[in-house]
């Protein structure tokens, strides 16, 4: 009997409070997705290359998972407490019918177990798809071609997810049983919440609070922009006042709404008395007056979610731009001629050597260039700034290979060149001096530089080329600088920034959206009697449903709006730091962040609005 009753209660609860199951499922999906990265394409590729950053990424994910578990545990306990509060009359009825408190606790234990099994199954299934999407996302962010990896179900991540969420559900069971065992029958039967009285506040006090809140926020913004993100966050004497002013300003703005918005609406009778606007505003403002603290916390959570997600995506774009600047060609071979006794002994014909070793330079390479770099002798060149010298013909050969503009020197002229980007991988990134060809005869050769771009698939061409070059390195000082090697080194940094940033961003966003949704569901459940009165007074069904939707929209959009303003200022300061090392792709990071917001926050808003509209039809 208890099993059937528990199953029926779960079905009925999910019909009205599906946001609870949605939160549990999203939490499991999020946890599994980021703990299964060891089987995702980019990580598998790095592991095959024995990249040491793999261990660091997995360790950081484990550390962050503990923090995420604590956040999700608090969120699930809050959601379960909300469900118990709504079911107090039902639980009291069970006691009134003769069930003992132990039996009621066992019933809640069974219900929690069913909820846990359903959410784990749904979350793991969704997490399997999400992990593949995350794998495709990370692979698409790299300019190298990684072979496709099959669908992988990480049993290690499954075990960790089941363990962590099993502990959370066990904690939920303990708290649920303790709350029922402590409750008195009269308290359970009278569990319906009392109407909250809307305290009228003076307009002057509300305006003063609003002005003070705006001034506090402006002061916090000024500190951030004046000192910069790095100093404002790292230096406590600056960080603490900035965070305090920002938090107090946000709190004052939300607190002022209960007196400011209502007075403003009452000053416009056509709007205030149109349809059910009067009822909608007073219901919403009555909750704002008592929940401005939670609204402040939700706004800060949204700020963290938006800022962390956008910064992680933007920083990844900057890292890739840095790699393109430092590695403009596919591969560079540097022969250090200056280490040999004579130049004739050190000079190499790379094309002939590669061709003789079986590497077809004509078919496997789309272009190549061989130049010589010389040590600068100020007594010969007359220039004391440059460290490397190139002849005009070699420089123009290199420029033609790179598709850049050549130089023309007048007789006896030399030109100092400071390239914005590296000319070849790992070399010629500093100040160069371009001289006439005849001047080089008086200078010592420093090195030969052979640069090339692959034709066709780069990984296979590079493996074939390196197999030919390695024997040459045993007897000569030949250094290899490859774009693929540079990308592999940066892939770990990109993955760490992206994964950890999105992990925290999704967690904060999920927490903010779930808390808001549960608050609105609680309010909608309290308002069912009021909606029935509105119908008896003649209100149309569509107006009642619209009123419920408008209340949900106000609750979701106001914290989001203020969080967007905060994040715009914060991202401006963060981008100023990122721009010092590379170009910031603000459009791409904004689009990704907007997609995440629409997917998670918009999904919760839609689910909450539909649930609240359905509650308005309850008797």
Secondary structure, DSSP 8 states (H G I E B T S, - for coil): -HHHHHHHHHHHHHHH-HHHHHHHHHHHHHHHHHH-GGGSHHHHHHHHTT-THHHHHHHHHHHHHHHHHHHHHHHHHHHHHHHHHHTHHHHHHHHHTT--HHHHHHHHHHHHHHHHHHHHHHHHHHHHHHHHHHHHHHHHTSSS----------HHHHHHHHHHHHHHHHHHHHHHHHHHHH--HHHHHT-S----------HHHHHHHHHHHHHHHHHHHHHHHHHHHHHHHH-HHHHHHHHHHHHHHHHHHHHHHHHHHHHHHHT-HHHHTSTTHHHHHHHHHHHHHHHHHHHHHHHHHHHHHHHHHHHHHHHHHHHHHHHHHH--SSEEEEE-GGGSSSHHHH---HHHHHHHTT--HHHHEEEEEEEEEEE--HHHH--SS-SEEEEHHHHHHHHHHHT-------TT--EEE--SS-SBTTBS-S-EEEE-GGGGGGS-EEEEEEEEEESS-HHHHHHHHHHHHHHHHTTS-EEEEEHHHHHHHHHHHHHHHHHHHHHHHHHHHHHHHHHHHHHHHHHHHHTHHHHHHHHHTT--HHHHHHHHHHHHHHHHHHHHHHHHHHHHHHHHHHHHHHTTTS---HHHHHHHHHHHIIIIIHHHHHHHHHHHHHHTT--
